[in-house]
Structure formats: C-alpha cells, structure tokens
C-alpha cells in the first residue's frame, strides 16, 4: 500500500513537472513567434514594445544608484545604440591620456598646498560635530586656512561694484576664469578695467570655457583681447576630440584672483542677466564670496591648474603667487575643487553628503537644479526624519524646462519625509549655497545635479567662524519671503501629462 502510494506521488510529480515544462516551452515559443511576427509585420510596433521594456526596467530600479544604474539599463535595454551612447557620453575615461595628465597636474597643485595641523585641531575644538567635514577635505588635499576675511554678496550687482573696485587696485597680476562671458554692460565694464591695467604693466590672464562662451569667443574677439595686452586661454575647445564628445566636460569654475591677496568665487558669470541689467527669467538671484588673505592661495592654485591644462604649458611655480598681504582674522575658510578627471572620487558630492549627515538643527540649501541621486535624496530624507529643519529653495522661473521638470519630480519623496521645498517666484535663483547650524556654510559654483558632481570642473568655499555665515542664513530667510512653499498635496495633484513627462525625464536625468 505504501509502495503504491509512493509511486502515485512520483507519477503525480512527474506529470506536474512535465506539464510545467510544456507550458514554459509553449510560452517561450509564443514569445519567439510574436517577436518574429512583429518584426515582419510592423517594425514600429516592435520598437514601441522595446522602448516600453526599457522604461519598465527603469521603473523597476528607479530607487537604485541612479547614475550607474542608468547606464546599465541603457546598455542592456538598447544593446547596440546603448553601447555607442555609453562610450560617447557615459564612460568616464579615467585612464585616458588627458585625464592622466590632468591628475598629474592636480597632484602637483595639491602638493603646493600645505595644511596647518594645529588649525585643524583648533577647528575640532570649535566645531567637534563638524570637524569631520574639514578633515575629509584636508585629506583630499584642500587645506583649512585662518587669517582670511570673507565678504558675502547676495546679488550679482553688489559683487560687480566690489569686483571693479578691486580690479582697479591691482598692482601685479589679475587672474580671471569664467564659464560664461557675454557681450554687455558687465563684460564691457570689466574689459575696460582689464585693458587699462594691462597698459599699466599688470599681468592679466583670462581663462574662458569655450562652450560657455561660444557666442562671444570668436577669432575677432580673441585677436582684440590679445592685442590689448591680455593673455587669453580657452578651456576644452569644442572642436577638439569631438569624436569622444569631450566637450561634455566643462570648466564651470568662476574665479577672480587679484595680486594673490583677493579672490572671488560663486555662481556669478560675466553676463548682464547676473546683475539684472537684462530680464531673461525675471529677477536673477545669485551669490558670491570675496576672500582676502591666506585662503586666496587655494583659489589661485585652482586657477593655475586649469590654466596649465588649457594651455598645455610646462609646470608652473605656484609658490610665486602666494598672498603677500597679512590679514589678522579668526575666520576660517577651506576652498575645494572637483572635476571628472577625479572620478570615481567625488569630493564635491561627498562634502555635501557630510554636511547633510552632520546637521543637527537645520540645513538650508539654494540651488537652481535639484537632480539628486538616490543616496543624497536618502540623506536629506533621513535628516528631516531625524528632526533637522531641511529647507531647499529652487527657481519658479526656470532656464531649462527639462531640468526643471526633473527638479519638480524630485519634490515628492523629499516632502513626504519632511523636507520643505520653496520656489523663488520673482525669477530665477542661480545661487549655490548651503548653511548648517549657524556653524558652517558653503558658497561656490556647485549645483545639486549630475553635471556638477560628475561632468563639470567646480569650486566652492567652506566657511567657519565668520560673520558671512549668518549673512548667508539671513539672506536665505529673506529670500523665503519671496518664495512659495510647495505642498505635498499640491504636488500630488499635478496634471497627469506633466507627471508623465517628469517621470520620463527623470529616467534620463543623468544625461541632462
């Protein structure tokens, strides 16, 4: 009896296995038939389904590490096109000849920067909860300085007047490096001063990004600038290495150095919208900082590094450009820089992540673009859920509609976890500031997006124990008065078409 029962069970198992096997074979055969049939019957139907498959994969891994996952999906979902796209746009080429050269130049530049260890200890005594951020930057080669004053500008027009005044006082050299220069009042006023200083024998070096300055950077412009005694260099001319799309890696830094003693950086380019002389997207809200003293040496070094890369010159002696004026100040600054040649090391994003994770009371962020990878989004949400007051200001009037769509698509999960989102209604906010707990702040060129973290050369200044921190905080709070807070319920009731467009664009956000 027991033997018969066992035989029946085995027969039943074999029957079920056989049935399942037949069913699987039929399913596979059906899929093969459909694919073949669709290819023969209608090519466009086949590709619609292929595209749907790619979107489905994106949806399934949407919560993963966005940048890497994006390329995995592209290559798997579009095997031929995706491979070509990756090799042109996605591959970081860390071992390319150009990147090896850049890293060698960077290594020598960083070797010229020395950290005062006693100052780091002093920072730890003042800010034991924030010293990890400063230590991290120091470990990457970016020293902390004291004896440096900081002046903060909450508008481009305010910075312009101070910049012109300092340029007129230059005695030895002027270094200027900008992503965008446009013909107009701002550039004209700066150019007139540069020409005059060159006549007086001041060394004037101007480094521009070829893509950002593509309208003004003509052969006539270059000839005229050089004829007026200004030494001009172009970063990554777009016609070079076009087969590798190297023009995708831009110099987004904005630095002015005067005699090694005064340095400017921030979001402000040399174009009239940045000083509200023209109306492009309503009132343009932008910020910058002016350093005077020891900390300027790092900004000088960042400029010389990019100059050497652009010009292909022999090694420069950075020590010739150290500050000569001694400033007594307890303020501390830590300029830092980042770029695609440093990948996979990502100093800028890591510094921001450290600030988010070390915030105890509040963290206030202004950024024109909010294109987050999942890790940073998780960090912001975790901070908010831990009781930290997390507020972010983004533009209401945008310069790039597709990036704005991605920015808005990121609001939901952040707001759901307690992050407060505000949009600047009078116009476009281009400021790139972070302020934390009344203790530290950052102002620079770094947007909260993939381009700044992975594709652009950027710079910023970490500040501590300076009145500028409270000025940045107050500027943020004042700006809030001109903002509209976005509510989660309102965000959830966006039109269906808008939600779909935002979702699709978010999938492709690493390319934007």
C-alpha positions in Angstrom: 0.0 0.0 0.0 2.8 2.4 1.0 4.7 1.5 -2.2 1.7 2.2 -4.4 1.2 5.5 -2.7 4.8 6.5 -3.3 4.6 5.5 -7.0 1.4 7.6 -7.4 3.1 10.6 -5.7 6.2 10.3 -8.0 3.9 9.9 -11.1 2.0 13.0 -10.0 5.2 15.0 -9.5 6.5 13.9 -12.9 3.2 14.8 -14.5 3.2 18.3 -13.0 6.8 18.8 -13.9 6.1 17.7 -17.4 3.1 20.0 -17.6 5.0 22.9 -16.3 7.8 22.2 -18.8 5.4 22.0 -21.7 3.8 25.3 -20.5 7.2 27.0 -20.3 8.2 25.7 -23.8 4.8 27.0 -25.2 5.4 30.4 -23.6 8.9 30.7 -25.0 7.7 29.5 -28.4 4.9 32.1 -28.2 7.3 34.9 -27.4 9.7 33.9 -30.2 6.8 33.7 -32.6 5.4 37.1 -31.5 8.9 38.8 -31.8 9.4 37.3 -35.2 5.9 38.1 -36.3 6.1 41.7 -35.1 9.4 42.2 -36.8 7.9 41.0 -40.1 4.6 42.7 -39.7 5.4 46.1 -38.2 8.8 47.4 -37.3 7.4 50.3 -35.3 5.3 48.1 -33.1 8.3 46.0 -32.3 10.3 49.1 -31.3 7.4 50.5 -29.3 7.5 47.4 -27.2 11.3 47.5 -26.9 11.0 51.1 -25.6 8.3 50.0 -23.2 10.7 47.3 -22.0 13.4 49.9 -21.3 11.0 52.1 -19.4 9.8 49.1 -17.4 13.4 48.3 -16.4 13.9 51.9 -15.4 10.8 51.8 -13.2 12.0 48.6 -11.5 15.3 50.0 -10.5 14.3 53.6 -10.0 15.4 53.5 -6.4 18.9 52.4 -7.1 22.1 54.4 -7.5 20.9 56.5 -10.4 24.0 57.4 -12.5 25.5 53.9 -12.7 22.1 52.1 -13.0 21.1 54.5 -15.8 24.0 53.2 -18.0 23.5 49.6 -17.0 19.9 49.8 -18.2 20.7 51.7 -21.4 23.3 49.1 -22.4 21.0 46.2 -21.5 17.8 47.7 -22.9 19.4 49.1 -26.1 22.3 46.8 -26.7 23.7 48.4 -29.9 22.7 52.1 -29.5 23.3 52.0 -25.8 26.9 50.8 -26.2 27.7 53.6 -28.6 25.9 56.2 -26.3 27.8 54.9 -23.3 31.2 55.1 -25.0 30.5 58.7 -26.1 28.6 60.1 -23.1 28.8 57.8 -20.1 32.4 56.4 -20.0 34.5 58.5 -17.6 37.8 57.7 -19.3 39.7 57.8 -16.0 42.7 56.2 -17.8 42.7 58.4 -20.8 45.9 60.3 -21.6 44.2 63.6 -21.0 42.8 62.5 -17.6 46.2 61.0 -16.5 47.8 64.4 -17.4 45.1 66.3 -15.5 45.6 64.1 -12.4 49.4 64.7 -12.6 48.9 68.4 -12.8 46.4 68.2 -9.9 48.7 66.2 -7.8 51.5 68.8 -8.2 49.0 71.6 -7.5 47.8 69.9 -4.3 51.4 69.3 -3.2 51.8 73.0 -3.1 49.0 73.3 -0.6 50.0 72.6 3.0 47.7 72.0 6.0 48.4 73.6 9.4 47.6 70.6 11.6 47.2 72.9 14.7 44.5 74.8 12.8 42.5 71.6 12.3 42.8 70.8 16.0 41.5 74.3 16.7 38.6 73.7 14.3 37.8 70.5 16.2 37.7 72.4 19.5 35.2 74.9 18.0 33.1 72.5 16.0 33.5 68.9 17.2 30.4 67.9 15.3 31.6 69.4 12.0 35.3 68.7 12.1 34.8 65.5 10.0 33.9 67.7 7.0 37.0 69.7 7.3 39.1 66.7 7.9 37.7 65.0 4.8 38.5 68.0 2.6 42.0 68.2 4.1 42.6 64.5 3.3 41.6 65.3 -0.3 44.4 67.9 -0.4 42.4 71.1 0.4 43.7 72.8 3.4 41.9 74.9 6.0 43.1 78.5 6.5 42.6 81.2 9.0 43.7 84.8 8.7 41.2 85.3 5.9 38.3 87.7 5.8 35.1 86.8 4.0 32.6 89.2 2.4 29.3 87.8 1.1 27.3 89.2 -1.8 23.6 88.3 -2.1 23.2 89.8 -5.6 25.3 89.9 -8.7 25.1 93.7 -8.9 26.6 94.0 -5.4 29.5 91.8 -6.4 30.1 93.7 -9.6 30.8 97.0 -7.9 33.2 95.4 -5.4 35.0 93.4 -8.1 35.5 96.5 -10.3 36.9 98.4 -7.3 39.4 95.6 -6.5 40.4 95.2 -10.2 41.3 98.9 -10.4 43.7 98.5 -7.4 45.6 95.5 -9.0 49.4 96.0 -9.0 51.0 92.8 -10.1 48.5 90.4 -11.7 44.9 89.6 -12.4 43.6 86.0 -13.0 40.0 85.6 -14.2 38.3 82.3 -15.0 34.6 82.1 -16.1 32.2 79.6 -17.6 30.2 82.3 -19.3 31.2 85.7 -20.7 28.6 87.6 -22.8 28.8 90.9 -24.6 27.1 93.5 -22.5 27.4 96.1 -19.7 29.1 93.7 -17.2 31.7 92.4 -19.5 32.3 95.9 -21.1 33.0 97.4 -17.6 35.3 94.6 -16.6 37.1 94.6 -20.0 37.8 98.4 -19.8 39.5 97.9 -16.5 41.5 94.9 -17.7 42.7 96.9 -20.7 43.8 99.8 -18.5 45.6 97.5 -16.1 47.4 95.7 -18.9 48.6 99.1 -20.1 50.0 99.8 -16.7 52.0 96.6 -16.8 49.8 94.4 -14.7 49.8 90.8 -15.9 46.2 89.9 -16.9 45.3 86.3 -17.7 41.8 85.4 -18.8 40.6 81.8 -19.0 37.2 81.1 -20.5 35.3 77.9 -21.2 34.8 77.6 -24.9 31.3 76.1 -24.7 30.0 78.6 -22.2 31.5 81.5 -24.1 30.7 80.1 -27.6 28.8 83.2 -28.7 31.5 85.8 -27.8 34.6 83.6 -28.4 35.2 84.4 -32.0 38.6 84.8 -33.7 37.9 88.6 -33.8 37.3 88.6 -30.0 40.4 86.6 -29.3 42.6 88.9 -31.5 41.2 92.0 -29.9 41.7 90.8 -26.3 45.3 89.7 -27.0 46.0 93.0 -28.9 45.1 94.8 -25.7 47.8 93.0 -23.7 45.6 90.3 -22.1 46.7 86.7 -22.2 43.8 84.5 -23.2 43.3 80.8 -22.9 40.4 78.6 -23.9 39.4 75.5 -21.9 38.5 72.4 -24.0 37.7 74.0 -27.4 34.6 72.1 -28.6 36.0 71.2 -32.0 38.8 69.1 -30.4 38.2 65.4 -29.6 34.6 65.7 -30.9 34.6 62.0 -31.7 34.8 61.4 -28.0 32.4 64.2 -27.1 35.0 65.5 -24.7 33.2 68.9 -24.9 30.7 67.4 -22.4 33.3 68.0 -19.6 33.2 71.8 -19.0 35.1 74.2 -16.7 32.2 75.6 -14.6 34.5 77.3 -12.1 34.2 81.1 -11.6 37.3 82.6 -10.0 39.0 86.0 -9.9 42.3 86.5 -8.2 43.9 89.9 -7.7 47.6 90.0 -6.7 47.2 86.7 -4.8 45.6 88.6 -1.9 41.9 88.9 -3.0 39.8 86.2 -4.5 36.2 85.9 -5.7 34.1 82.8 -6.4 30.4 81.9 -6.5 27.6 81.5 -9.1 28.1 84.8 -10.9 29.3 84.8 -14.5 30.2 87.9 -16.6 26.9 88.4 -18.2 24.2 91.0 -17.8 21.4 88.8 -16.5 23.6 88.0 -13.5 23.5 91.7 -12.4 19.9 92.2 -13.5 20.8 94.6 -16.3 18.5 92.5 -18.6 15.5 90.4 -17.8 15.9 86.8 -19.0 13.9 84.9 -16.4 12.7 87.6 -14.1 14.8 88.8 -11.2 18.1 86.9 -11.2 19.2 85.9 -7.7 22.8 84.9 -7.4 25.6 85.0 -4.8 29.3 85.1 -4.4 32.0 85.5 -1.8 35.2 87.6 -1.6 38.2 86.2 0.3 41.1 88.3 1.4 44.2 86.8 3.0 45.8 83.4 3.3 42.8 81.3 1.9 43.1 83.0 -1.5 46.1 80.8 -2.3 43.9 77.8 -2.9 41.7 79.8 -5.4 44.9 80.9 -7.1 46.1 77.3 -7.3 42.8 76.1 -8.8 43.1 78.8 -11.5 46.7 77.9 -12.3 45.8 74.2 -12.5 43.1 74.9 -15.0 45.3 77.3 -16.9 48.0 74.8 -17.2 45.6 72.2 -18.5 44.1 74.6 -21.1 47.4 76.0 -22.3 49.4 72.8 -22.1 52.2 74.8 -20.5 55.1 73.5 -18.6 54.8 73.1 -14.8 54.0 76.4 -13.1 55.6 77.5 -9.8 52.5 78.1 -7.8 54.6 79.4 -4.8 55.3 82.6 -6.8 51.7 83.6 -6.4 51.2 83.2 -2.7 49.5 86.1 -0.8 51.8 88.9 0.2 49.4 90.8 2.5 49.0 89.5 6.0 45.4 89.6 7.4 44.6 89.1 11.1 41.3 87.2 11.2 39.8 84.3 13.2 37.6 83.4 10.2 38.4 80.1 8.6 37.9 79.1 5.0 38.6 75.9 3.1 38.3 76.3 -0.7 37.9 73.0 -2.6 37.6 71.9 -6.2 36.4 68.8 -8.1 36.0 67.5 -11.6 35.5 64.5 -13.9 39.2 63.7 -14.0 39.0 62.8 -10.3 36.3 60.2 -10.8 35.4 57.9 -9.1 36.5 60.1 -6.2 33.8 62.8 -5.9 34.9 65.5 -3.5 32.0 67.9 -4.0 29.2 65.4 -3.6 30.9 63.8 -0.6 31.4 67.2 1.1 27.7 67.9 0.7 26.8 64.5 2.0 28.9 65.1 5.1 27.2 68.4 5.7 23.7 66.8 5.4 24.6 64.0 7.7 26.3 66.3 10.3 23.4 68.8 10.5 21.7 68.8 14.0 19.3 71.7 13.9 18.9 72.9 10.3 20.4 72.8 6.8 19.3 75.4 4.2 20.1 74.9 0.6 19.7 77.1 -2.5 20.2 75.5 -5.9 19.0 76.2 -9.4 18.8 72.5 -10.2 17.7 69.6 -7.9 18.7 66.5 -9.7 19.5 64.0 -7.0 20.9 60.5 -7.0 19.2 58.2 -4.5 21.9 58.3 -1.9 21.7 62.1 -1.5 17.9 62.0 -1.5 18.0 59.4 1.2 20.4 61.5 3.3 18.1 64.5 3.0 15.1 62.5 4.0 16.9 60.8 6.9 18.0 64.3 8.2 14.4 65.6 8.0 13.0 62.4 9.7 15.6 62.9 12.5 14.1 66.4 13.3 16.6 68.5 11.3 14.9 71.5 9.6 15.7 70.8 6.0 14.7 73.6 3.5 15.6 73.9 -0.1 15.0 76.9 -2.5 14.8 76.2 -6.2 13.6 78.5 -9.1 10.0 79.0 -10.0 11.0 80.5 -13.3 13.5 78.2 -15.0 16.2 78.5 -17.6 16.0 74.9 -18.8 12.4 73.4 -18.8 13.6 69.8 -18.9 15.8 70.2 -15.9 13.0 72.0 -14.0 10.8 69.0 -14.8 13.3 66.7 -13.2 13.7 69.1 -10.3 9.9 69.0 -9.6 9.8 65.3 -10.0 12.2 65.0 -7.0 10.0 67.1 -4.7 7.5 64.3 -3.7 9.6 61.9 -1.8 11.5 64.7 -0.1 8.4 66.4 1.1 6.8 63.2 2.1 9.7 62.7 4.6 9.6 66.2 5.9 11.9 68.2 3.6 10.4 71.6 2.9 10.6 72.9 -0.7 10.3 76.5 -1.8 10.3 78.0 -5.2 11.6 81.6 -5.8 8.7 83.4 -7.5 10.3 86.7 -8.7 12.5 84.9 -11.2 15.5 82.6 -11.4 17.6 81.7 -8.4 21.1 80.7 -9.5 22.7 80.8 -6.1 24.6 77.7 -4.9 24.7 78.0 -1.1 24.5 75.6 1.9 24.4 76.8 5.5 24.2 74.5 8.5 23.5 75.1 12.2 24.9 78.6 12.3 28.4 76.9 12.2 29.4 76.3 8.6 28.4 77.4 5.1 29.4 76.8 1.5 29.2 79.2 -1.4 30.5 78.3 -4.8 29.8 77.0 -8.3 28.3 73.6 -7.4 24.8 72.8 -8.4 22.9 69.8 -6.8 22.9 67.9 -10.0 24.7 65.2 -12.0 26.6 67.7 -14.2 28.2 69.4 -11.2 29.0 66.2 -9.4 30.2 64.1 -12.4 30.9 66.2 -15.6 32.0 69.7 -14.7 35.1 71.2 -13.0 33.8 73.1 -10.0 34.9 75.0 -7.0 33.5 76.2 -3.7 34.5 77.6 -0.3 33.6 76.0 3.1 33.5 78.8 5.7 33.5 78.8 9.5 33.7 81.3 12.3 32.9 84.2 10.0 30.0 86.8 10.1 29.4 85.7 6.5 27.7 82.5 7.8 24.9 84.4 9.5 24.6 86.7 6.4 24.1 83.7 4.2 21.5 82.4 6.7 19.7 85.7 6.8 19.8 86.0 3.0 18.1 82.6 2.8 15.4 83.6 5.3 14.8 86.9 3.5 14.6 85.1 0.2 12.0 82.8 1.6 9.7 85.8 1.8 9.7 85.9 -2.0 9.1 82.1 -2.3 6.1 79.9 -2.5 6.2 76.7 -0.4 5.3 73.6 -2.4 2.9 71.3 -0.5 2.8 67.6 -1.0 -0.9 67.5 -1.7 -0.5 70.1 -4.4 2.4 68.2 -5.9 0.4 65.0 -6.0 -2.4 66.8 -8.0 -0.1 67.8 -10.9 -1.7 67.2 -14.3 -1.3 63.6 -15.5 0.6 64.7 -18.7 3.0 66.7 -16.6 3.6 63.9 -14.2 4.3 61.5 -17.1 6.8 63.9 -18.8 8.6 64.5 -15.5 8.8 60.7 -14.9 10.3 60.0 -18.3 12.8 62.9 -18.0 13.8 61.8 -14.6 14.7 58.4 -16.0 17.2 60.2 -18.3 18.3 62.8 -15.7 22.0 61.6 -15.8 22.1 62.9 -19.4 20.6 66.3 -18.6 
